Amino acid sequence: MPEQEWLAERFEENRSRLRAVAYRMLGSLGEAEDAVQETWLRLSRSDAAHIENLSGWLTTVTARVCLDALRSRKSRGEESLDAQPEHPQGSKAAANPEQEAILADSVGLALLVVLNRLEPAERVALVLHDLFGFSFDEIATIVERSPEAARQLASRARRRVQGVAKPPTASLSEQRELINAFLTAFRAGDVEALVAVLDPDLVVRVDATAAHAGAAQEVRGARAWAQGAVAYARLIRPATLCLVDGAVGAMFAPGGRLDRVLRFTMQDGKIVQFEIIADPARLESLDLAVLPD
């Protein structure tokens, strides 16, 4: 069998795994396919006879291609909002939306939102070590750091993804319970259940982007806000609990694309204030971490 044909067969055997690696790093099936194709081009130009572990070599090259793409994205100022994980129908690979949906489900769309907020080297270190079992010695050569520095990159990224930051006020479990009750009542359109978890003098602030009115808005009073909100509550997609600057909040990320964040202030077991944030610049400034189930 000609060498090029043999290489092509070996590459196809690894394609799906390489795509999975690239997707977890880039959050876009279209970009992942581009990274895999670039890996094939590099393989076809290499001296394959001197590659001892082809599978490992391919994964390493794919990771380096992805790291370059992430760094380029960051240098263009597109690291977060312009490069969010794509909805399957918005992908460059829209001809195969089912494949992207499967990949997105396997990673977790909310997790992809947080991964996109990591520094490129942090993301590569976390994905390769925690999801694909690379050693820190191997990762060090890819991110061009020492093995100990690679370990620290993964550890720092893991803390953000797992949401271990300590909330500043009520306990984490108390915050989760209260906000879960809020979200459940909101989705059900239950005014009385909403009012039960809100302070009577509730203040709701909506930034200009979320208000769709060209100016920020403010609503005061629990019942007044609840009665107005339930009219469109059923149209809102389910939210994901997360840490927002260290306190429990909620994010809406349809198709993995961060759309808006709710940031709450709680006191004496009630929600006294919350803010609806949708402005891209403000979303970028938030420190978000997905809460584990």
Buried (B, 14 or more C-beta within 10 A) or exposed (E): EEEEEEBBEBBEEBBEBBBBBBBBBBBBBBBBBBBBEBBBEBBEEEEBEEBEEBEEBBBBBBBBBBBEBBBEBBEEEEBBBEBBBBBBEBBBBBEEBEBBBEBBEEBBBBBBBBBBBBBBBBBBBBBBBBEBEBEBEBBBEBBEBEBEBBBBBBEBBBEBBBBEBEBEEBEBEBBBBBBBBBBEBBBEBBBEBBBBBBBEEBBBBBBEBBBEEEEBBEBEBBBEBBEEBBEEBEEBEEBBBBBBBBBBBBBBBEBBBBBBBBBBBBEEEBBBBBBBBBBEEBBEEBEBBBBEE
